[in-house]
């Protein structure tokens, strides 16, 4: 049909009935797509109709493309959809979408919504960072899924996965507020499906708490972790080691809120549970010990923190050897605490060892390497070894800029320390790039002051 701008609803529905008789799969794809957002969908979505093979494109892309083309053709020739065959995408025309939605009963609406979200679930990959472009493209449909859940009570396993996986995909992009909204919606679906006392609800609460914590929504994160812990006590055995990561997370969140006494009690309970379950030297204990040590450092008690950090380092060395990311992190923590208690020679040795391990593990341009460079620079700065400190700061700033970009919070704090050292020594930045970065940072500081 060459001109479809002024078609009546009756004309459109008559064309749809023709498709139903000629190619039922095409009609199903049309109704399913109409339930989602008014934007493009992949051909694969059209192959998720009832009775189709699950993800056929994974088995034979050429056959899948042919099947999708056959499915689309009756819709295209009647002007019901627009397609881009090269990109293998299609979109329902606006007048068709409007007509179809107006023609559905409430029950039909719910049925087609369920099938549409099922199809969307099939074309969404797992929430790995490398799949972000697909999630970004299909985000309008995910948000449409959320509306269908809210407006129609569409509580299905497919809806749960769509919301859950997209939430974590946003989390990987550091879009924590949007991620939390979708994870809360996924949690509500899971509760509707499984009830409140189910192990999967514990996992949902833990994931939500982690995202809220990353977004510095500490009160909400505490609530999620506390609810998870309470549920674990109800459905798991007493002193179940599965509660240890939640206790650890709860302690870290409460430390961030300045509630040190509660954080200390949580860390102690975490250690008790893990020690009872695994003994003294299990690697799961090391993480709790390291975080507990950082709590005591924040409380101004480095003498209590140091033995805990050293114990964590010993456990991880025994488990992983000398060249492992956990060992490098522990070396850095133990170095900081030795500096805090005045063991400067030992602190320097450990800072340098941490840097050497991270350089070997991650290479010269990784943020972890940048952190070790900047920590060593800061230590040397406090020891008035200005020339060495400047060299390590400059290398660390270059790493952070390359890995994180000029506007990252770590970049800002590092530049602030570097600028203070430049002012103290009267030195100039080593190259034009560093000079531009420091000048931009100074302008930012002055601008905020004004």
LOTI-799765 format. One line per 8 residues: number of its first residue (from 1); for each residue z, x, y of N, C-alpha, C. Coordinates in steps of 0.1 Angstrom, whole numbers. Atoms other than C-alpha are relative to their C-alpha. Example, Ala and Ser with C-alpha at 12.3 -4.5 7.8 and 13.67 -1.06 7.14 Angstrom:
<lomis>
1 = 0:9:-12:78:123:-45:0:9:12  0:-9:-11:71:137:-11:8:-8:11
</lomis>
This chain:
<lomis>
1 = 0:9:-12:0:0:0:0:9:12  1:-10:-11:-11:17:32:9:-4:12  -9:3:-11:10:-3:57:11:-9:-5  -11:7:6:44:-14:46:11:-4:11  -10:1:-10:61:-17:80:5:-14:2  -4:14:-4:62:-55:83:1:-9:-13  -1:8:12:67:-65:47:12:-9:0  -11:9:1:89:-95:40:9:4:-12
9 = -9:-2:11:119:-94:16:-7:-6:-13  7:6:11:99:-117:-7:-11:9:-6  11:-9:4:70:-93:-8:6:12:-8  -7:-12:6:93:-63:-16:5:-4:-14  -6:4:13:111:-82:-44:-11:-3:-10  11:3:9:78:-93:-59:-5:14:-5  5:-13:4:67:-56:-60:10:6:-10  -10:-6:9:100:-46:-76:-1:-7:-14
17 = 1:7:13:95:-73:-103:-12:5:-8  11:-6:7:61:-58:-110:4:13:-7  -5:-13:6:77:-24:-115:9:-2:-12  -9:3:12:103:-39:-138:-8:-3:-12  9:4:11:75:-53:-160:-8:12:-5  9:-11:4:54:-21:-159:8:12:-4  -8:-13:3:81:7:-159:14:-3:3  -14:3:-3:117:-4:-163:8:11:5
25 = -7:-12:-5:129:31:-158:-2:2:15  2:-2:-14:113:33:-124:8:-10:8  -8:10:-7:130:0:-113:15:4:0  -13:-4:0:163:13:-125:3:11:10  -2:-11:-9:159:45:-106:0:-5:15  0:6:-13:151:24:-75:13:-6:4  -13:6:-3:182:3:-77:11:10:1  -11:-10:-1:204:33:-84:0:8:13
33 = 2:-8:-12:190:53:-55:4:-8:12  -3:8:-11:194:23:-32:15:-1:3  -15:0:-1:232:24:-38:6:12:7  -6:-13:-6:236:59:-24:-5:1:15  3:-2:-14:228:74:10:-15:-1:3  14:1:-3:195:68:28:-6:14:3  6:-14:-1:183:104:22:-6:4:-14  8:-3:12:164:123:-5:10:3:-12
41 = -6:-3:12:174:127:-41:-10:8:-9  9:-8:9:160:151:-68:-6:-9:-11  6:7:11:136:139:-94:9:-2:-12  -9:1:11:163:146:-120:8:-12:0  -8:12:-2:183:117:-106:-8:-12:-7  8:11:6:154:94:-117:0:0:-15  0:-1:14:158:106:-152:13:-2:-6  -13:3:5:194:97:-155:2:-15:-2
49 = -1:15:3:186:60:-161:5:-2:-14  -6:4:13:201:42:-190:-9:3:-12  9:-3:11:188:56:-223:-7:13:1  7:-13:-2:174:88:-208:8:11:-6  -7:-12:5:182:122:-223:9:6:11  -8:-6:-10:211:138:-206:-6:14:5  6:-12:-6:198:165:-182:-12:5:-7  12:-4:8:163:166:-198:-6:13:6
57 = 6:-12:-6:152:193:-173:5:13:-5  -5:-12:6:175:217:-190:-7:4:-13  7:-3:13:157:213:-222:-14:4:1  14:-3:-2:121:213:-210:-4:-4:14  3:4:-14:114:214:-173:-14:-6:2  13:6:-1:77:207:-177:0:-14:-4  0:14:5:83:176:-198:8:-9:10  -8:8:-10:110:165:-173:-8:-3:12
65 = 8:2:-12:87:169:-144:-11:-11:-3  10:10:4:60:149:-162:7:-14:-1  -7:12:2:86:122:-171:3:-6:14  -4:5:-13:98:120:-135:-12:-5:8  13:4:-7:62:118:-122:-4:-14:-4  4:13:5:55:89:-145:10:-11:5  -10:9:-5:88:72:-134:-3:-4:15  2:2:-15:79:76:-97:-13:-7:3
73 = 13:5:-4:43:66:-98:-1:-14:3  1:15:-3:47:28:-100:7:-3:13  -7:2:-12:71:31:-71:-8:5:12  7:-6:-11:49:53:-50:-12:-9:4  12:7:-3:17:32:-53:3:-14:6  -4:13:-6:36:1:-42:8:2:13  -6:-3:-13:51:19:-12:15:-3:0  -14:2:0:87:15:-24:8:13:2
81 = -7:-13:-2:96:52:-22:-10:10:6  8:-11:-4:84:83:-5:4:12:-9  -2:-12:9:80:115:-26:-6:13:6  5:-13:-3:75:152:-21:-1:6:-14  2:-5:14:60:162:-55:2:15:-1  -2:-14:0:61:199:-46:15:4:-1  -14:-2:0:98:198:-39:8:-8:-10  -5:9:10:104:172:-66:12:-8:5
89 = -10:8:-6:124:149:-44:-6:-14:4  5:13:-4:121:112:-35:11:-7:8  -9:8:-8:136:87:-11:-4:-15:1  3:14:-1:138:49:-11:-2:-4:15  3:4:-14:122:34:20:11:-10:5  -11:8:-6:146:17:44:-1:-15:-2  1:14:2:132:-18:41:2:-4:-14  -2:3:15:133:-16:3:15:1:-3
97 = -15:-1:2:169:-4:4:7:-12:5  -7:11:-6:180:-31:27:-2:-13:-8  3:12:7:162:-58:7:7:0:-14  -7:-1:13:176:-46:-27:15:-3:2  -15:2:-2:212:-45:-14:3:-14:3  -2:14:-4:209:-80:1:-2:-9:-12  3:8:11:196:-93:-32:10:0:-11  -9:-2:12:225:-82:-54:13:-8:2
105 = -13:6:0:255:-102:-64:11:11:0  -11:-10:0:289:-86:-62:1:8:-13  -1:-6:13:289:-79:-99:-12:10:-2  11:-9:1:254:-65:-98:2:13:8  -3:-11:-9:264:-43:-69:9:10:-7  -9:-9:7:293:-29:-89:-7:7:-12  7:-6:12:271:-23:-120:-10:11:5  9:-10:-4:244:-5:-101:7:12:7
113 = -7:-11:-6:269:15:-81:6:10:-11  -4:-8:11:284:27:-114:-11:9:-6  12:-8:5:250:38:-127:-5:10:10  5:-10:-10:241:55:-94:9:12:0  -10:-12:0:273:76:-94:-1:8:-13  3:-7:13:267:84:-131:-12:9:2  12:-9:-1:233:97:-122:3:11:10  -3:-10:-9:246:116:-92:9:11:-7
121 = -8:-9:7:272:132:-114:-8:10:-9  8:-8:9:245:144:-138:-8:11:8  8:-10:-8:226:163:-110:9:9:8  -9:-9:-7:257:179:-95:4:11:-9  -5:-11:8:264:214:-109:15:1:2  -14:-4:-2:299:228:-113:2:6:14  -3:-5:-13:316:238:-81:2:15:1  0:-14:-2:307:274:-80:-6:4:13
129 = 5:-3:-13:300:292:-47:-15:1:0  15:-2:-1:264:299:-57:-7:-13:-1  7:13:0:257:262:-60:2:-8:13  -3:7:-13:267:254:-24:-12:-7:6  11:6:-6:232:247:-13:-3:-14:-6  2:13:6:229:218:-38:10:-10:5  -10:9:-5:262:203:-27:-2:-3:14  3:3:-14:252:206:9:-11:-10:2
137 = 11:9:0:220:188:3:4:-14:-4  -4:13:5:236:160:-17:13:-5:6  -13:4:-6:267:157:5:0:-15:4  0:14:-4:256:123:20:1:-9:-12  -2:8:12:254:109:-15:14:0:-5  -14:-1:4:288:122:-24:9:-9:9  -8:9:-9:302:105:7:-3:-15:-2  3:14:4:284:73:-3:8:-3:-13
145 = -8:2:12:301:77:-37:15:-4:4  -14:2:-4:335:79:-19:1:-15:6  0:13:-6:326:47:0:-1:-11:-11  1:10:11:317:29:-32:13:-1:-8  -13:0:6:350:39:-47:10:-8:8  -10:7:-9:369:26:-17:-3:-15:2  4:14:-3:349:-6:-11:-2:-9:-12  3:8:12:340:-17:-47:11:3:-11
153 = -9:-3:10:369:-2:-66:-6:7:-12  8:-6:11:345:20:-86:8:12:-5  -8:-10:6:370:40:-106:-5:4:-14  6:-5:12:350:59:-132:1:15:-1  -1:-14:3:350:93:-148:-10:8:8  11:-6:-8:317:101:-131:4:1:15  -4:-1:-14:331:92:-96:11:10:2  -10:-11:-1:361:114:-103:-6:14:0
161 = 6:-14:1:340:144:-112:-8:3:13  7:-2:-12:317:139:-82:9:4:12  -9:-2:-11:346:138:-57:8:13:-3  -8:-12:3:366:165:-75:-8:13:2  8:-13:-1:338:191:-78:-5:2:14  4:-2:-14:326:185:-43:11:5:9  -12:-5:-7:361:190:-30:2:14:-2  -2:-15:2:363:224:-46:-12:8:5
169 = 12:-7:-6:328:233:-35:3:2:15  -4:-1:-14:340:226:1:11:10:2  -10:-10:0:371:246:-7:-5:15:0  6:-13:1:350:276:-16:-7:4:14  6:-2:-14:333:272:19:11:1:11  -11:0:-9:368:272:35:0:-12:9  -1:12:-7:363:237:47:11:-9:-6  -12:5:7:398:228:37:3:-15:3
177 = -3:14:-3:403:195:55:-9:-10:-7  10:9:7:371:179:41:3:1:-15  -3:-1:14:380:193:7:12:-8:-4  -12:7:3:414:178:7:-2:-15:0  3:15:0:401:143:16:-7:-4:-12  7:4:13:377:143:-14:9:2:-12  -9:-2:11:404:157:-37:10:-11:-1  -9:12:0:428:129:-26:-7:-12:-6
185 = 7:11:5:401:104:-33:-2:1:-16  1:-3:15:395:120:-68:13:-3:-7  -13:2:6:432:119:-75:3:-15:-1  -2:15:1:433:81:-67:-8:-6:-11  9:5:11:404:75:-91:7:4:-14  -7:-5:12:422:96:-118:12:-8:-4  -12:9:3:454:76:-114:-4:-14:-4  4:13:4:435:44:-116:-5:-1:-15
193 = 5:-1:14:419:55:-149:10:3:-10  -9:-6:10:448:73:-166:14:-4:2  -14:2:-3:480:61:-149:6:12:7  -6:-10:-7:504:82:-130:6:11:-8  -7:-10:8:520:100:-159:-9:5:-10  10:-6:9:492:120:-174:-2:15:4  1:-14:-3:487:158:-176:-11:3:10  11:-3:-9:454:156:-157:5:-3:15
201 = -5:2:-13:473:142:-127:8:12:5  -6:-12:-4:494:173:-127:-10:10:5  10:-9:-4:463:194:-125:-6:-4:13  6:5:-13:449:172:-97:9:3:12  -10:-3:-10:481:176:-77:1:15:3  0:-15:-2:481:214:-82:-12:4:8  12:-4:-8:445:217:-70:1:-5:14  -2:5:-14:452:195:-40:10:8:8
209 = -10:-9:-7:483:215:-31:-6:13:4  6:-13:-3:463:247:-33:-9:-1:12  10:2:-12:436:234:-9:8:-2:13  -8:2:-12:462:221:15:7:12:5  -7:-13:-3:481:254:14:-10:9:7  10:-9:-6:449:273:21:-4:-5:14  2:5:-13:443:250:51:12:0:9  -12:-1:-8:478:257:63:6:-14:3
217 = -6:13:-1:488:221:59:13:0:-9  -11:-4:8:522:233:46:8:-12:-5  -8:11:4:541:200:46:-7:-8:-11  8:8:10:514:181:27:-1:8:-13  1:-9:12:510:211:3:13:-1:-8  -13:0:7:547:211:-4:2:-14:-7  -1:14:6:546:173:-11:-8:0:-13  9:0:12:517:178:-36:6:8:-11
225 = -6:-8:10:534:207:-54:13:-6:-5  -12:6:4:567:190:-55:-2:-12:-9  4:12:8:551:158:-69:-5:5:-14  5:-5:12:534:179:-95:11:5:-9  -11:-5:7:566:196:-105:8:-11:-6  -7:12:5:584:163:-108:-6:-7:-12  7:6:11:557:149:-130:0:9:-12  -1:-9:11:557:180:-152:14:-2:-7
233 = -13:2:6:595:175:-158:0:-13:-8  0:13:7:587:139:-169:-8:1:-13  9:1:11:558:146:-193:0:12:-9  0:-12:8:564:182:-205:14:3:-6  -13:-4:6:591:198:-226:9:8:11  -9:-7:-10:621:213:-208:-3:15:0  3:-14:-2:615:248:-194:-14:4:-4  14:-3:4:578:245:-201:-6:11:10
241 = 6:-11:-9:560:277:-187:-11:-5:9  10:5:-9:533:255:-172:6:-4:13  -6:3:-13:558:247:-145:1:12:9  -2:-12:-8:560:283:-134:-10:2:11  9:-2:-12:528:285:-113:3:-10:11  -3:10:-10:539:253:-95:13:5:8  -12:-5:-6:574:268:-88:-4:12:9  5:-12:-8:556:300:-75:-7:-5:12
249 = 7:5:-11:533:280:-53:9:-7:10  -9:7:-8:561:258:-40:9:10:8  -8:-10:-7:581:289:-31:-8:6:11  8:-6:-10:553:305:-12:-2:-9:12  2:10:-10:546:273:7:13:-1:9  -12:2:-7:583:269:16:4:13:8  -1:-13:-8:584:306:27:-8:-1:13  9:2:-12:555:298:51:6:-9:10
257 = -7:10:-9:576:269:65:13:6:5  -12:-6:-5:605:293:71:13:-5:-8  -12:5:8:627:276:44:3:10:-11  -2:-11:9:638:308:28:9:-3:-11  -10:3:11:668:295:8:-7:-8:-11  7:8:11:646:269:-10:-10:9:-7  10:-9:7:619:295:-16:7:10:-9  -7:-9:8:644:319:-30:4:-7:-13
265 = -4:8:12:657:292:-54:-12:-2:-9  12:2:8:622:284:-65:-5:12:-7  4:-12:6:614:320:-72:9:4:-12  -9:-2:10:645:324:-92:-2:-9:-12  3:10:11:637:293:-113:-13:4:-7  12:-5:6:602:306:-118:2:12:-9  -3:-12:9:615:339:-132:8:-4:-12  -8:4:12:640:322:-154:-9:-7:-10
273 = 8:7:9:614:299:-169:-10:10:-8  9:-9:6:589:327:-175:7:10:-9  -8:-9:9:615:351:-189:4:-6:-13  -5:7:12:628:325:-213:-12:-2:-9  12:3:8:592:317:-225:-6:13:-5  8:-11:3:577:352:-226:8:14:-1  -7:-13:0:604:379:-223:-2:7:14  -1:-7:-13:608:405:-196:-13:6:5
281 = 11:-8:-4:575:423:-195:-13:-7:0  12:7:1:549:396:-196:-7:0:14  7:-1:-12:521:399:-170:1:-13:9  -2:12:-8:527:363:-158:12:1:9  -12:-2:-8:561:375:-145:-4:8:13  3:-9:-10:544:401:-123:-3:-7:13  4:7:-12:529:376:-98:12:-6:7  -12:6:-6:562:358:-93:9:11:6
289 = -8:-12:-6:580:392:-88:-6:5:13  6:-5:-12:555:403:-63:2:-9:12  -2:10:-11:557:371:-42:15:-1:4  -14:0:-3:595:371:-45:3:12:9  -3:-12:-8:595:407:-31:-5:-3:15  5:3:-14:573:395:-1:10:-10:7  -10:9:-6:599:367:5:11:9:6  -11:-8:-5:627:393:8:-4:9:12
297 = 5:-8:-12:605:414:31:0:-9:12  0:9:-11:600:384:53:14:-4:5  -14:3:-4:638:378:53:6:13:6  -6:-12:-5:643:414:65:9:7:-10  -9:-6:10:657:426:32:-9:9:-9  9:-8:9:633:454:20:7:7:-11  -8:-7:11:661:470:-1:1:-10:-12  0:9:11:662:438:-22:-15:-2:-5
305 = 14:3:3:624:434:-22:-6:12:-9  7:-12:6:615:470:-34:2:0:-15  -1:0:15:630:468:-70:-9:-11:-6  8:10:6:611:435:-76:-15:4:0  14:-4:-1:578:449:-64:-3:12:-9  2:-11:9:583:481:-84:-1:-5:-14  0:6:14:590:460:-115:-14:-7:-2  13:6:2:558:440:-109:-11:11:-2
313 = 10:-11:1:538:472:-105:1:6:-14  -1:-6:14:552:486:-138:-5:-9:-11  6:10:10:543:454:-157:-15:0:0  14:0:-1:508:454:-144:-7:13:-4  5:-13:5:503:491:-150:-1:0:-16  -1:1:14:514:486:-186:-10:-9:-6  10:10:5:491:456:-191:-14:4:3  14:-2:-4:460:467:-172:-4:15:2
321 = 4:-14:-3:461:505:-167:1:2:15  -2:-4:-14:460:523:-134:-11:-6:10  11:4:-9:426:509:-121:-3:-15:-2  1:14:2:430:472:-118:3:-7:14  -3:6:-13:430:448:-87:15:-4:1  -15:4:-1:466:436:-95:8:13:2  -7:-12:-2:477:472:-97:-2:5:15  2:-4:-14:461:480:-63:8:-8:9
329 = -8:8:-9:478:450:-47:14:3:-1  -14:-4:1:511:460:-61:3:13:7  -2:-13:-7:507:496:-49:1:-2:15  0:3:-15:500:482:-14:14:-6:4  -13:7:-3:532:460:-15:11:10:-1  -11:-10:2:554:488:-29:-1:11:12  1:-9:-11:540:511:-2:6:-5:13  -6:7:-12:549:486:26:15:0:-1
337 = -14:1:1:584:483:12:7:13:1  -6:-14:-2:590:520:9:0:4:14  0:-3:-14:580:523:45:11:-7:7  -11:7:-6:605:496:53:14:6:-2  -13:-7:3:634:515:37:0:14:4  0:-14:-5:623:548:52:-5:11:-9  5:-10:10:607:565:22:-15:2:4  13:-1:-6:577:576:43:-10:8:-9
345 = 9:-8:8:563:602:20:-5:-8:-12  4:9:12:563:578:-10:-9:-11:5  8:10:-5:548:551:12:-14:5:2  13:-6:-3:519:573:23:-7:2:-14  7:-3:13:512:584:-13:-5:-13:-6  4:13:6:511:547:-25:-11:-6:8  11:5:-8:489:536:4:-13:6:-3  13:-7:3:464:563:-4:-4:-3:-14
353 = 4:3:13:465:555:-41:-6:-14:-1  6:13:-1:459:518:-34:-14:0:5  14:-1:-6:429:527:-12:-9:6:-10  9:-7:9:415:550:-39:-4:-10:-11  3:9:11:418:523:-66:-10:-11:5  8:10:-5:402:497:-44:-14:5:3  14:-6:-2:373:520:-34:-7:1:-13  7:-1:13:366:526:-70:-3:-13:-6
361 = 2:13:6:369:490:-81:-10:-9:8  7:9:-8:353:472:-52:-11:6:8  10:-6:-8:332:498:-34:5:1:14  -5:-3:-14:334:509:3:0:-12:9  2:11:-10:324:476:19:6:-13:-4  -7:12:4:348:451:3:12:-3:9  -12:2:-8:375:433:23:13:6:-6  -12:-7:6:401:446:-2:1:14:4
369 = 0:-14:-4:391:481:6:3:1:15  -3:0:-14:391:472:43:15:-2:3  -14:2:-2:427:460:40:8:13:-3  -7:-13:3:438:493:24:-2:10:11  3:-10:-11:421:513:51:8:-4:12  -8:4:-12:438:493:78:15:1:-2  -14:-2:2:472:494:62:4:15:1  -3:-15:-1:470:532:59:-1:4:14
377 = 1:-4:-14:458:534:95:13:-5:7  -12:4:-7:488:513:107:12:8:-4  -11:-8:4:512:534:87:-1:14:8  2:-12:-7:497:566:102:3:-1:15  -3:2:-14:499:551:136:15:0:3  -14:0:-2:536:545:132:6:14:-1  -5:-14:2:540:581:122:-5:9:11  6:-8:-11:522:592:154:-10:10:-4
385 = 11:-8:4:494:607:135:-13:-7:4  10:8:-6:469:593:159:-14:2:-4  14:-3:3:437:611:150:-3:-5:-14  2:5:14:440:602:113:0:-15:1  -1:15:-1:450:566:122:-13:-5:6  13:5:-7:419:562:145:-11:0:-10  11:-1:10:396:574:117:0:-12:-10  -2:11:10:410:549:92:-2:-14:6
393 = 3:13:-7:410:520:117:-15:-2:2  14:2:-3:374:526:126:-7:-3:-13  6:4:13:364:526:89:3:-14:-4  -5:14:4:385:495:82:-7:-11:9  6:10:-8:371:476:112:-15:-1:-4  14:1:4:335:485:101:-1:-8:-13  0:8:13:343:471:66:2:-14:3  -3:14:-2:358:439:79:-12:-7:7
401 = 11:6:-7:329:433:103:-11:-3:-9  12:2:9:303:438:76:3:-11:-11  -3:9:11:322:418:49:4:-14:5  -6:13:-4:339:390:70:-7:-5:13  6:5:-13:320:388:104:10:3:11  -8:-4:-12:333:396:139:11:-10:4  -10:10:-5:353:363:143:10:-4:-10  -10:3:10:374:364:112:14:3:5
409 = -14:-3:-4:412:362:117:5:15:-3  -4:-13:3:417:395:99:-7:10:9  7:-9:-10:391:411:122:7:0:13  -7:1:-12:410:399:152:13:8:0  -13:-7:0:444:412:142:-2:15:-1  3:-15:2:429:446:131:-5:6:13  5:-5:-13:410:450:164:12:1:10  -11:-1:-9:442:442:183:8:13:-2
417 = -7:-13:3:460:471:166:-8:12:4  8:-12:-3:431:494:170:-1:2:16  0:-1:-15:429:486:208:13:6:5  -13:-6:-5:466:494:212:0:15:-3  0:-15:3:461:528:195:-10:7:10  9:-6:-10:431:534:218:7:2:14  -7:0:-12:452:526:248:11:11:0  -10:-10:1:480:548:236:-5:15:1
425 = 5:-13:0:458:578:230:-10:4:10  11:-3:-10:432:574:257:-13:3:-7  12:-3:7:405:577:230:-10:-11:3  11:10:-1:372:559:231:-5:-4:-14  5:4:13:356:539:202:-11:10:-4  8:-11:5:337:562:179:-15:-3:1  14:3:-2:303:544:183:-2:-13:8  3:11:-9:286:517:203:4:-13:-6
433 = -4:13:7:292:490:177:15:-3:2  -15:2:-1:330:495:178:3:-2:15  -2:2:-14:328:497:216:-2:-15:4  3:14:-3:311:463:218:10:-10:-6  -10:8:7:336:448:193:13:0:8  -13:0:-7:366:460:212:-1:-6:14  2:7:-13:352:449:246:0:-15:-1  0:15:2:345:414:232:14:-5:-3
441 = -14:5:3:380:412:218:9:0:12  -8:-1:-12:395:423:251:-3:-12:9  4:12:-8:375:396:269:6:-12:-5  -6:11:6:387:371:245:15:-2:3  -14:0:-3:423:381:250:3:-4:15  -1:3:-14:419:380:288:-3:-14:3  4:14:-2:401:346:286:11:-9:-3  -11:8:5:430:331:267:12:0:10
449 = -11:-2:-9:455:345:292:-3:-8:13  4:8:-12:436:329:321:2:-15:-2
</lomis>
